[in-house]
Amino acid sequence: MKNSRELIFYGSFGFVVILLIVGVILRIHYFDILINPIAAIAILLIGTLTPYGFYKYVQRQTITEMERRLPDLLRDIAEYSNFGLPVSQALSRAGNNDYGHLSQLVKAISLKIEAGTPVEEAVLSSENTVDSKVIQRAFTVLRKATESGNNVSEVLRLISEFTGEIEVIRESRISEMKNFVLVMYVAFAVFFFVVLAIDVAFIPKVGEANFSPLGFDSQTVSASLIKRIFSGGIIVQGGSTGLMSGILKDGTFGTGAFFTGITLLVTVIALGIFGVL
């Protein structure tokens, strides 16, 4: 999994670097870092962060779904144990149920148990295959309870209730963060259109009037340079908005990278359409 992540990141980065080199050789406006460094850097970030961020975002969504179904799994195992079934048979029964993305992990444990692997070893070998502290801790408690021979059903019932409460808290946090994310994007949209209006309507008129923009010498700082600087400000603001909104969503950099790439892509396309990039 780690190798796949690194392969996607470095592969995307290498592809975009080659694209920019070709842009310099062929003198392509948006891909030539010597002609238009702002656009070239933005494209580099988009091409690098978007595939990597998408991979991490999908992976995070899968893990979130697994954690959401974990209380159901633990509750079912506890009920099977309540009826007198040992944990090995309870896990085998659970392997036939549907727990969404968690089903694959449960079936893997079930197959190992049916092949003669002790419950403790089957759970231990599977708990570290998922990058989720919640699932790892729940499986560790399950394994320890099985080893000790205590009332497994009661322990699992308590874990199920605890993980369920964690999910409720997380869902509540996500709902609250949506408001912050919405405010951030509204603020960025206002900033975008105000600066875009200045770029499109005000700066060209200043140039036509032969007036020094922003008090600088017109021979030193041209209107086109001011437009580039403003466009760069929009891109920086868009990238930071995407990064923060992604991190606020689930607290991971991968999601932030994905949202950054998407926000930058939309921003660059919009600036290109209006001809101010």
DRENGU-176808 format. One line per 4 residues: number of its first residue (from 1); their letters; for each residue y, z, x of C-alpha. Coordinates in steps of 0.001 Angstrom, whole numbers, plus 524288, in hexadecimal, padded with zeros to 5 digits. Layout:
% residues N
NUM> a> Y:Z:X; ...
***
This chain:
% residues 277
1> mkns> 80000:80000:80000; 8093C:80370:80B15; 8056D:7F6EC:8123F; 80850:7EEDE:80605
5> reli> 815A7:7F542:804D0; 81919:7F272:812F3; 813ED:7E489:811EC; 81C89:7E1C0:8061D
9> fygs> 82893:7E7C5:80C7A; 8276C:7E111:819AB; 822D5:7D44C:8138F; 82E99:7D3DA:80A83
13> fgfv> 837D1:7D78F:81585; 83233:7CD21:81E7A; 83310:7C29F:81403; 8415B:7C59D:8112B
17> vill> 844C2:7C5EA:81FAD; 83E90:7B873:8214E; 84624:7B3CC:8155C; 852F0:7B8AD:81B3B
21> ivgv> 84FE1:7B23C:82851; 84D83:7A568:82145; 85A58:7A79C:81A0D; 861A2:7A8FC:826F3
25> ilri> 85B39:79CB9:82C71; 85DBC:7947B:82049; 86B11:79AC8:81DC0; 8676A:79EA4:80FD1
29> hyfd> 87301:7A60C:80A39; 86C3E:7B1B4:803DA; 86185:7B30C:80E23; 869E3:7B165:81A50
33> ilin> 86D75:7BEDC:81F61; 877E6:7B8B4:82815; 87ED1:7B209:81CB0; 87C94:7BBF0:811DE
37> piaa> 8778D:7C8D3:81782; 8793D:7D058:80AB6; 8707E:7C713:8030A; 86693:7C62B:80E19
41> iail> 86550:7D4EF:80F70; 8641C:7D65C:800AB; 85946:7CC22:8005F; 85276:7D31C:80BA0
45> ligt> 8529C:7DFE3:803FB; 84E26:7D93F:7F76E; 842D9:7D240:7FDF3; 83E74:7DE62:80552
49> ltpy> 8404D:7E928:7FB4D; 83C3E:7E25D:7EEB1; 82DDB:7DF3F:7F1DF; 82BE2:7EC49:7F8CC
53> gfyk> 832D3:7F3BE:7EE0A; 82B41:7ECA5:7E35F; 81E5F:7F03D:7E9E1; 82272:7FE7E:7EAF0
57> yvqr> 827F0:7FE9F:7DD16; 81B4E:7F968:7D71F; 81380:8030A:7DF62; 81C2B:80E42:7DAD5
61> qtit> 81ADE:80A33:7CC99; 80C11:809EE:7CE0B; 80BDD:8178F:7D3F0; 814FB:81C88:7C949
65> emer> 80BCA:81743:7BEE1; 80041:81DBE:7C5B8; 80766:82AC0:7C619; 80ADD:82941:7B7BD
69> rlpd> 7FC79:827C7:7B425; 7F7BA:83298:7BD3D; 7F8EE:83D74:7B2E7; 7F02A:83574:7A9C9
73> llrd> 7E5C3:83444:7B458; 7E60B:842B1:7B7AB; 7E5C1:84659:7A941; 7D9C8:83DC8:7A6DA
77> iaey> 7D282:84360:7B29D; 7D5D0:8511E:7ADF0; 7D076:84E13:7A061; 7C3FD:8483F:7A5EA
81> snfg> 7C24A:8545C:7AE6B; 7C49B:85CF1:7A280; 7B8C4:856C7:79C29; 7B064:85AF1:7A7A1
85> lpvs> 7B08B:84E71:7AFB2; 7B19B:8500B:7BE79; 7BD8A:84A23:7C505; 7B57E:83ED5:7CA6F
89> qals> 7B150:83A7D:7BCD4; 7BEDD:83D24:7B766; 7C4BF:833F8:7C185; 7BA50:829C2:7BE9A
93> ragn> 7BD96:82A87:7B023; 7CC14:829AA:7B335; 7C96B:81D62:7BB26; 7C653:81650:7AE68
97> ndyg> 7D36A:819E4:7A83F; 7E01E:81259:7A938; 7EAC3:81910:7B117; 7F2DC:80D1D:7B457
101> hlsq> 7F502:80B50:7C2EF; 7EE3B:81855:7C550; 7E156:812D3:7C02A; 7DE73:80BA6:7CCDC
105> lvka> 7DF35:81837:7D4B3; 7D6DD:81FC1:7CAE4; 7CC94:814F8:7CAA9; 7CC20:814F4:7D98A
109> islk> 7C955:8239A:7D97F; 7BF56:821DA:7CE9C; 7B816:8172E:7D60F; 7B774:81F90:7E24D
113> ieag> 7B1EA:82AEA:7DA7D; 7A7CC:8221E:7D411; 7A419:81D33:7E1A7; 7A0BA:82B24:7E597
117> tpve> 7AD40:82F74:7EC38; 7B09F:83DC6:7E9AC; 7BC04:83FD9:7E066; 7C458:8465E:7EAC1
121> eavl> 7C2AD:83B1E:7F45E; 7C4DF:830BC:7E9EC; 7D192:83717:7E596; 7D5FD:839A9:7F397
125> ssen> 7D3CC:82B89:7F7B9; 7DBB7:82686:7EC2D; 7E70A:83012:7EB54; 7EDA0:82AE6:7F79A
129> tvds> 7ECE4:81CA8:7F352; 7F863:81E9E:7EA0B; 80628:820F4:7EF20; 808F7:82B8A:7E515
133> kviq> 80A76:839F0:7E823; 8082A:83D74:7D9DA; 7FAF6:8368C:7D940; 7F6EA:83B75:7E6AC
137> raft> 7F9EA:84998:7E322; 7F2E4:84890:7D60E; 7E6C7:842EB:7DC91; 7E757:84D48:7E72E
141> vlrk> 7E75C:8580C:7DCE2; 7DC24:8512D:7D5D6; 7D465:85086:7E273; 7D70A:85EBE:7E600
145> ates> 7D388:86350:7D848; 7C6C2:85BC5:7D8F0; 7C386:86175:7E644; 7C638:86F65:7E1D4
149> gnnv> 7BE1E:86DED:7D581; 7C838:874D3:7CD09; 7CBDC:8714F:7BF18; 7CF6F:86330:7C1E8
153> sevl> 7D327:85FD7:7B3E5; 7DD6D:86A97:7B352; 7E313:866B1:7C07F; 7E3D9:85865:7BC89
157> rlis> 7EA0E:85BDE:7AF96; 7F4C4:86360:7B6AA; 7F6E6:8582A:7C03F; 7F781:84E98:7B4E5
161> eftg> 8020A:856A3:7AE3C; 8099C:85827:7BAEE; 80959:8499E:7BE47; 80D14:8468B:7B038
165> eiev> 81910:84F35:7B18B; 81C94:8485B:7BE43; 81C0E:83B47:7B733; 824ED:84056:7AC64
169> ires> 82ECF:84502:7B687; 82E40:83803:7BDAB; 83012:83025:7B131; 83BB4:838B7:7ADCC
173> rise> 8418C:83681:7BB46; 83FA9:827C0:7BA2A; 84686:827BA:7ACFC; 851FD:82F3A:7B2B0
177> mknf> 852E2:82652:7BE90; 8539F:81A3A:7B5DE; 8612E:81E7B:7B197; 865BB:81FC9:7BFB5
181> vlvm> 85FFE:81281:7C326; 866BA:80C4C:7B772; 873CE:8122F:7BB76; 871F1:80D1A:7C95C
185> yvaf> 86F4F:7FF34:7C4D6; 87AAA:7FF71:7BB37; 883AD:8040D:7C631; 87E88:7F949:7CF0B
189> avff> 8806D:7EF0F:7C45F; 88E98:7F34D:7C296; 890D2:7F30E:7D151; 88A2E:7E5C2:7D246
193> fvvl> 89254:7DF1D:7C7C9; 89F2C:7E517:7CC59; 89D2F:7E0B1:7DA6F; 897DE:7D394:7D5CD
197> aidv> 8A415:7D18A:7CD8F; 8AC69:7D46B:7D987; 8A442:7CAED:7E1A8; 8A4A1:7BFF8:7D7AE
201> afip> 8B231:7C148:7D1C8; 8BB28:7C93E:7DA92; 8B7C0:7C5CB:7E8B0; 8B89D:7B6DD:7E6BC
205> kvge> 8C615:7B85C:7E086; 8CA65:7C07A:7EC17; 8C5DF:7B5B7:7F528; 8CCF0:7AB3C:7ED4C
209> anfs> 8D975:7B334:7ED93; 8D879:7B425:7FC6E; 8D94D:7C2E4:7FB24; 8D2DC:7CBE3:804FC
213> plgf> 8C76E:7D265:7FDDB; 8C746:7E12B:7FE5D; 8D2CA:7E123:807BD; 8CB6B:7DA7F:812FA
217> dsqt> 8D082:7CEF3:81A95; 8CC0A:7C2C3:81339; 8C91D:7BC18:82029; 8C012:7C726:82424
221> vsas> 8B97C:7CA87:81743; 8B6F6:7BF3A:80DF4; 8B490:7C021:7FF5C; 8A67A:7BBA9:8015E
225> likr> 8A418:7C6E7:80ACB; 8A965:7D09E:800DF; 8A03D:7CAC3:7F6B0; 894D9:7CC57:80020
229> ifsg> 89869:7DA88:8028A; 8992E:7DD43:7F3FA; 88C37:7D65B:7F1C0; 8864D:7DE90:7FC98
233> giiv> 88B33:7EABC:7F5AF; 88479:7E654:7E92D; 877BD:7E401:7F077; 87842:7F150:7F71F
237> qggs> 87B3B:7F7F6:7EA2F; 8703A:7F08F:7E375; 86665:7F3FE:7EE03; 869F8:80268:7EDF8
241> tglm> 86983:802C2:7DF0C; 85BEC:7FCC7:7DF07; 85725:8060F:7E993; 85C20:8124A:7E2CF
245> sgil> 8574F:80E16:7D55E; 849AF:80B90:7DAC5; 8491E:818A0:7E1BE; 84DFC:81FAF:7D5A1
249> kdgt> 8436E:8190A:7CD8E; 837A7:81ED0:7D47F; 83C7E:8248E:7E14A; 83669:81A59:7EA53
253> fgtg> 83CC1:8112A:7F416; 8339B:80616:7F027; 83916:8059D:7E263; 846C3:80697:7E814
257> afft> 843DD:7FAFE:7F0FA; 83EF8:7F2FD:7E56B; 84ADB:7F611:7DD19; 853AA:7F32F:7E8C9
261> gitl> 84D83:7E5D5:7EA97; 84EA7:7E25C:7DC30; 85CC6:7E713:7DB29; 8608C:7DFAD:7E77E
265> lvtv> 859CA:7D36C:7E278; 8613E:7D3B3:7D598; 86DF3:7D6B7:7DCC0; 86C6C:7CBB4:7E6A4
269> ialg> 868E7:7C1DF:7DBFF; 874BC:7C5EF:7D3EC; 87DE1:7C507:7DFA1; 87829:7B7C6:7E322
273> ifgv> 87A2F:7B2B0:7D541; 8887B:7B6C3:7D586; 889F7:7B0FD:7E326; 88F07:7BD25:7E9F0
277> l> 883A8:7BFC2:7F32D
***
